[in-house]
């Protein structure tokens, strides 16, 4: 099975890392280099969400607290608050909604500022995530990208990554300098979230619902195009990186946590073959576990 999954990634022109586990029978797994630490792009928003929900449970954060975000304070981005022209006032809870459903970077940065990088690190350790670190938010990552590419703005920096005739700047995909994790860490987090071990019933349901409402369906969900299958996921995209982690619930109720990370040989802004490979690898893994 590992060979078939590896070949799926290779056929799409990518290297892949995968971990899948049955939530009913956790001793049953499918693994492809599951403990390698890789930069996870926007997948970091999942552990940030769980940390936020934990702080709501403990009373350290009020989910109804209102924040006003000015246009000048919001980072560039293709979706969400970044493309709005006027000041926006939202609750912390609604910022979490935007962060998870549309992968809104401006909302994620605002929420990370409330949680705090150091407090988040402490919580991730308490969750038992040995390889997961979030060093800064999207704004910090974009500033670092501009510095490494020498670009004048974010669009120009991403154009450098997408130009396959250039060599990627040194360190731009270095896990030591970005939010990073391993596939096994992410399935550990997902399994604990789905079991209710991490959060109250209310916050567990909130987190699971947001993942089910994610608007992107070209990766994990593409491997399970059936009305009876529920997919709850979080994608991550940065340059040549294409990821998704999530939980697949089959019509009979059996559920599987899966994390798929990929690094493509090309940096094109659209890599549909890699997106499709993520869904195909997930389908192969879960079919094997069933």
Secondary structure as UniProt FT lines:
FT   HELIX           2..11
FT   TURN            12..13
FT   STRAND          14..22
FT   TURN            26..27
FT   STRAND          29..32
FT   TURN            34..35
FT   STRAND          38..39
FT   HELIX           41..43
FT   HELIX           44..57
FT   TURN            58..59
FT   TURN            63..64
FT   STRAND          66..69
FT   HELIX           71..73
FT   HELIX           80..83
FT   STRAND          88..91
FT   HELIX           92..101
FT   HELIX           105..115
FT   HELIX           117..126
FT   TURN            127..128
FT   HELIX           138..149
FT   HELIX           154..162
FT   TURN            164..165
FT   TURN            170..173
FT   HELIX           175..177
FT   STRAND          180..181
FT   HELIX           183..195
FT   HELIX           201..212
FT   HELIX           220..223
FT   TURN            227..228
FT   STRAND          230..238
FT   TURN            239..240
FT   STRAND          241..249
FT   TURN            251..252
FT   STRAND          255..264
FT   HELIX           272..289
//
